[in-house]
Amino acid sequence: MGMRTVLYWGLAVCAALPAGAQQGPANVVVTPVVERTVRDTKTFLGTVRPQRHSLVASEVDGSVVEFVVREGDRVEKGQPLAKLKTTTLEIRLAGRKAIVAAGLEALRELENGSRPEQIEGARASLESAAAEVAFRRWKLDSAKSLYDRGSFTEDDLKEATYNLDNAQARGRRLKALLVLAEKGPRKERILQARARLLQLQTEARELEEQLTKHVIRAPFAGYVVEEHTEVGEWLSQGDPVVELFALDSVEIEVGVPGSSIQQIELGSEAQVRFSEIPGEMVTGRVVKIVPRAEVRTRAFPVRVLVKNRVQRKSVVFKAGMLARVTLQVGKTRKALLVPKDALRLGGPQPVIVVVREGKAQMLPVELGVSQDDLIEVRGELKPGQQVVVRGNETLRPGQDLEVAGQ
């Protein structure tokens, strides 16, 4: 669109407006056109891709009992996507936990050692055995005296000797039991009980891990773009559940020929326009330069990261969209820049509003590189010229302006 066309368009709009609508100056905020050093740019065609992409699969075999998402749904990291049947695992885990509890109590019993009542009982038994030994010794001495006088037979003497030996053996056994009661369980038995308990706990945790794997969760926040299962379907390990795209930020991949690839820098700004969204322009940054050319095109993939936004409950920049990406290449040069707020987009060509003799002049421009919040404009402009950055959305050609801020 040339200057003459813009002026005709402005005159036509003014003629169509009511007479009262053209009265009164418009309050605006202006800023001067600045001259800075920039680099030349080139525009390449690119494709919008998700920042992350995953074909989420099942880690275990099982039957789907719940499928809780649908295509187009947004999911957060960790959100359940599908659930598999877990009845058998839950029964096994309950039994294993009961065995773990029993093993824990057995270990506590060993670690606590003998009760005072047990030790006291062992001592009483040992005292009783000592009394019996004394009694049996007295009986043997009596039997020997009687045997010497011929009143006891040799069998009677042997029986008395046997009874004393038996009482002494019982005393030694009870003494050993008292020592064991006082010392408590052997360390080896405690270590064995601990090892057994650890094994039981490990088996229980393995079952819990298996239960966890029966709930398939989103590995990252994103959008479901394809379903691969349904309730009642049997999934084997590795079978896909959903395809998930992370679209909170997107990458636009462009192929840059070898003649330009050396001039592109990581972190440099890029201007992105979308064929499916007329008038939309966003600023991104170069985040990847793949150091391998595509065999067919001999172009190097360069990826520009752009922050997405949500509109009508869906992301604006969708995977697969065609984009035109303007990258900084070439040598540095002088250029005129204005704030991006000065642009009026939506028409066949960007327009800025210039203040000339207190009136609004619509000036079509061509856009170039951007620097932070500024963007290069090419047209009939000079450094220091005032352009409207606030209040320019509804201005008409030739409308009186009152500068409310600089």
C-alpha positions in Angstrom: 0.0 0.0 0.0 1.5 3.3 -1.1 1.2 6.7 0.6 -1.5 7.9 -1.9 -3.6 4.8 -1.2 -3.4 5.4 2.6 -4.4 9.0 2.2 -7.4 8.0 0.0 -8.4 5.4 2.6 -8.1 8.0 5.4 -10.2 10.5 3.5 -12.9 7.9 2.8 -13.0 7.0 6.5 -13.3 10.6 7.5 -16.1 11.2 4.9 -18.0 8.2 6.3 -17.9 9.4 9.9 -20.5 11.8 11.4 -19.5 15.4 11.5 -19.4 15.4 15.3 -17.1 12.4 15.4 -14.3 14.5 13.8 -14.3 17.3 16.4 -11.9 17.6 19.3 -8.2 16.7 19.5 -7.2 13.2 20.7 -5.0 12.9 23.7 -1.9 10.8 22.9 1.5 9.8 24.2 4.4 10.2 21.8 8.1 9.2 21.6 10.8 10.2 19.1 12.2 7.9 16.4 15.7 6.8 17.4 18.6 5.8 15.3 20.7 2.8 16.3 23.1 0.2 15.0 21.4 -3.0 13.9 22.1 -6.0 11.8 20.4 -7.0 8.5 17.7 -9.6 8.5 16.5 -12.4 6.3 13.1 -14.1 6.5 12.7 -17.9 6.4 9.7 -20.2 6.3 9.3 -22.3 9.4 7.0 -24.7 11.2 5.7 -24.4 14.7 6.7 -27.4 16.8 6.0 -28.3 20.5 8.8 -27.5 22.9 8.4 -31.0 24.2 6.8 -34.0 22.6 6.1 -37.4 24.2 4.3 -40.6 23.2 3.3 -41.6 26.8 3.3 -45.4 27.1 2.3 -47.9 29.8 5.1 -49.3 32.0 3.2 -52.5 32.9 0.7 -54.9 31.5 -2.9 -54.4 32.5 -6.5 -53.7 31.6 -7.7 -50.1 31.3 -10.4 -49.3 33.9 -10.3 -45.5 33.6 -9.3 -43.2 30.7 -9.7 -39.7 32.0 -8.5 -37.4 29.2 -9.6 -36.6 25.7 -7.9 -35.0 22.6 -7.5 -31.3 23.2 -7.4 -31.5 27.0 -4.7 -29.7 28.9 -3.1 -31.7 31.6 -0.6 -30.7 34.3 2.6 -32.6 35.2 1.7 -35.7 37.2 -2.0 -35.7 36.3 -3.5 -39.2 35.8 -4.1 -40.0 32.1 -5.3 -43.6 32.5 -5.7 -46.3 35.3 -5.1 -50.0 35.0 -6.8 -52.8 37.0 -5.0 -53.3 40.4 -7.2 -55.7 42.4 -4.8 -58.6 42.6 -1.8 -56.3 43.4 -3.8 -54.6 46.2 -4.5 -58.0 47.8 -0.9 -59.1 47.6 0.3 -55.8 49.0 -2.1 -56.0 52.0 -0.8 -59.5 52.8 2.8 -58.4 52.5 2.2 -55.4 54.8 0.8 -57.8 57.4 3.9 -60.0 57.2 6.1 -56.9 57.5 4.3 -55.8 60.7 4.8 -59.3 62.2 8.5 -59.2 61.3 8.9 -55.8 62.9 7.4 -57.0 66.2 9.6 -60.0 66.2 12.7 -57.8 65.7 11.5 -55.5 68.5 11.1 -58.5 70.8 14.7 -59.6 70.1 16.1 -56.1 70.5 14.3 -55.6 73.9 15.9 -58.8 75.3 14.6 -60.9 78.2 11.9 -59.6 80.5 12.9 -59.1 84.2 10.2 -61.7 85.1 11.9 -64.3 82.9 15.3 -63.6 84.5 13.8 -63.8 88.0 12.1 -67.1 87.2 15.3 -68.5 85.8 17.1 -67.6 89.1 14.4 -69.2 91.2 14.6 -72.4 89.1 18.4 -72.4 89.6 18.0 -72.0 93.4 15.5 -74.8 93.5 18.0 -77.0 91.5 20.8 -76.1 94.0 18.5 -77.2 96.9 17.8 -80.4 95.2 21.5 -81.0 94.6 22.2 -80.5 98.3 19.4 -82.9 99.2 20.6 -85.6 96.7 24.1 -85.2 98.1 22.8 -85.8 101.6 20.9 -88.8 100.4 24.0 -90.2 98.7 26.1 -89.8 101.9 23.4 -91.6 103.9 23.2 -94.4 101.3 27.0 -94.9 101.5 26.9 -95.1 105.3 24.1 -97.6 105.2 25.9 -99.5 102.4 29.0 -99.8 104.6 26.9 -101.2 107.4 25.2 -103.6 105.0 21.8 -102.0 105.3 21.8 -100.8 101.7 22.3 -102.8 98.5 24.6 -101.7 95.8 21.6 -100.9 93.6 20.4 -98.5 96.3 23.8 -96.8 96.3 23.8 -96.5 92.5 20.3 -95.1 92.5 21.4 -92.4 95.0 24.5 -91.6 92.9 22.3 -91.3 89.7 19.8 -89.0 91.4 22.7 -86.7 92.5 24.2 -86.6 89.1 20.8 -85.9 87.5 20.2 -83.0 89.9 23.6 -81.5 89.3 23.1 -81.7 85.5 19.7 -80.0 85.9 21.4 -77.3 87.9 24.0 -76.7 85.2 21.3 -76.5 82.6 19.3 -74.0 84.6 22.4 -71.9 85.3 23.1 -71.8 81.5 19.6 -70.7 80.9 19.9 -67.9 83.5 23.1 -66.7 81.8 21.3 -66.7 78.4 18.3 -64.8 79.9 20.6 -62.2 81.4 22.6 -61.7 78.2 19.5 -61.6 75.9 19.3 -62.8 72.3 22.5 -63.3 70.3 23.5 -60.4 68.0 23.4 -62.8 65.1 19.7 -63.5 65.6 19.0 -59.8 65.7 20.9 -59.2 62.5 19.1 -62.1 60.9 15.7 -60.7 62.0 16.7 -57.2 60.6 17.7 -58.7 57.3 14.5 -60.7 57.0 12.5 -57.5 57.8 14.4 -55.5 55.2 13.6 -58.2 52.6 9.9 -58.1 53.5 9.9 -54.3 53.3 11.6 -54.3 49.9 9.0 -56.7 48.6 6.3 -54.5 49.9 7.8 -51.4 48.2 8.2 -53.3 44.9 4.4 -54.0 45.1 3.7 -50.4 45.9 5.9 -49.4 42.9 3.9 -51.8 40.7 0.7 -50.2 41.9 2.1 -46.7 41.1 2.9 -47.8 37.6 -0.7 -48.9 37.0 -1.6 -45.2 37.0 -0.2 -43.6 33.8 0.6 -39.9 34.5 1.6 -36.9 32.4 5.4 -36.5 32.4 5.0 -32.7 31.8 2.3 -30.1 31.5 0.8 -30.0 28.0 -2.0 -30.9 25.6 -3.3 -34.3 24.5 -3.1 -34.3 20.8 -4.0 -38.0 20.2 -5.6 -40.9 22.1 -4.2 -44.4 21.8 -6.4 -46.5 24.1 -9.9 -46.8 25.7 -11.6 -48.3 28.7 -11.5 -52.1 28.6 -8.5 -52.3 26.3 -5.6 -54.5 27.3 -2.2 -52.7 27.4 1.1 -54.5 27.2 4.2 -52.9 28.5 5.3 -50.2 26.1 1.9 -49.7 24.4 1.1 -46.0 23.8 -1.6 -44.3 25.9 -1.7 -40.7 24.6 0.5 -38.3 22.5 1.4 -35.2 24.5 2.6 -31.8 23.3 4.1 -29.1 25.6 2.8 -25.8 24.0 3.2 -23.2 26.8 6.1 -22.2 24.7 6.7 -23.3 21.1 9.7 -23.7 18.8 9.6 -22.5 15.2 12.1 -24.5 13.2 13.4 -23.0 10.0 16.0 -24.2 7.6 18.9 -21.8 7.2 21.3 -22.2 4.2 25.0 -22.6 4.8 25.6 -19.1 3.4 23.8 -17.5 6.4 24.2 -20.0 9.2 27.5 -18.6 10.4 25.9 -15.2 11.0 23.2 -16.4 13.3 23.9 -16.2 17.0 22.3 -18.1 19.9 20.1 -15.8 22.0 19.5 -13.3 19.2 16.0 -11.9 18.7 13.8 -13.0 15.8 10.5 -11.7 14.6 7.8 -14.3 13.9 4.6 -13.9 11.8 2.0 -16.6 11.4 0.2 -17.3 8.1 -2.9 -18.5 9.9 -3.0 -15.4 12.1 -2.9 -12.2 10.0 -1.5 -9.2 11.7 0.1 -11.3 14.5 3.8 -10.7 15.2 5.8 -11.9 18.2 9.4 -11.7 19.2 11.3 -14.9 19.9 14.9 -15.9 20.6 17.2 -18.3 18.8 17.6 -21.2 21.3 19.1 -24.0 19.1 21.3 -24.1 16.1 21.6 -27.8 15.0 25.1 -28.4 13.6 24.0 -30.8 10.9 22.4 -29.9 7.6 19.4 -31.8 6.2 20.6 -34.1 3.5 17.9 -33.2 1.0 17.9 -29.4 1.5 21.4 -28.8 2.8 19.8 -26.3 5.3 20.7 -26.2 9.0 17.8 -26.4 11.4 17.5 -23.3 13.6 14.9 -23.1 16.3 13.3 -20.0 17.7 11.5 -20.1 21.1 8.3 -18.1 21.4 6.1 -17.9 24.5 2.5 -19.0 23.7 -0.7 -17.6 25.1 -4.2 -19.0 25.7 -7.2 -17.6 23.9 -10.7 -19.2 24.1 -9.4 -22.0 26.3 -6.8 -23.0 23.7 -3.3 -22.0 22.8 -2.9 -19.5 20.0 0.2 -20.9 18.3 -0.5 -24.5 17.5 1.8 -27.2 16.3 2.1 -27.4 12.5 1.4 -23.8 11.8 3.3 -22.1 9.1 5.5 -19.2 10.3 7.7 -16.6 8.7 10.8 -16.0 10.9 13.0 -12.9 10.4 16.5 -13.6 11.7 19.4 -11.2 12.2 22.1 -11.9 9.6 24.7 -9.8 7.8 26.8 -6.8 8.9 25.8 -4.0 11.3 24.2 -0.8 10.0 22.3 2.3 11.0 18.6 2.0 11.3 15.5 3.9 12.6 13.6 2.3 15.4 10.3 2.9 17.2 8.6 1.2 20.1 6.5 -1.8 19.1 3.5 -0.1 20.7 3.7 2.5 17.8 2.7 -0.2 15.3 -0.8 -0.5 14.0 -1.2 -4.0 12.6 -4.0 -5.9 11.0 -3.9 -4.3 7.6 -2.0 -5.2 4.4 1.0 -3.3 5.8 2.1 -2.1 9.2 1.3 1.6 9.9 2.6 4.1 12.4 1.0 7.5 13.3 3.4 10.4 13.0 2.7 13.8 14.6 3.0 16.5 11.9 2.0 20.1 12.7 -0.3 18.8 15.5 -2.2 16.4 13.3 -2.1 12.6 12.8 -0.4 11.3 9.7 -0.7 7.6 8.8 2.6 6.3 7.6 2.9 2.8 6.2 6.3 1.2 7.0 8.3 -1.9 6.5 9.6 -3.7 9.5 13.1 -4.9 10.2 15.0 -6.2 13.1 14.0 -5.7 16.8 16.0 -4.6 19.8 14.3 -5.3 23.1 11.0 -3.2 22.9 12.1 -1.4 19.8 11.7 -2.4 16.2 13.2 -1.2 12.9 10.9 0.7 10.6 11.6 1.7 7.0 9.6 4.5 5.5 9.5 8.3 5.2 10.9 8.9 8.7 13.7 10.9 10.3 15.4 10.6 13.7 13.7 12.6 16.4 10.3 12.6 14.6 7.4 12.1 17.0 5.3 9.0 16.7 2.2 8.0 18.7 2.7 5.1 21.1 -0.5 5.4 23.2 -3.9 6.3 21.9 -3.0 5.5 18.3 -5.5 2.6 17.9 -8.5 4.8 16.8 -6.8 7.8 15.3 -7.9 9.0 11.8 -5.7 10.7 9.2 -5.6 14.5 9.8 -7.1 14.3 13.3 -6.0 17.0 15.7 -3.7 15.7 18.4 -3.0 16.9 22.0 0.2 15.4 23.4 -0.5 14.3 26.9 2.8 12.6 27.6 6.3 12.1 26.1 
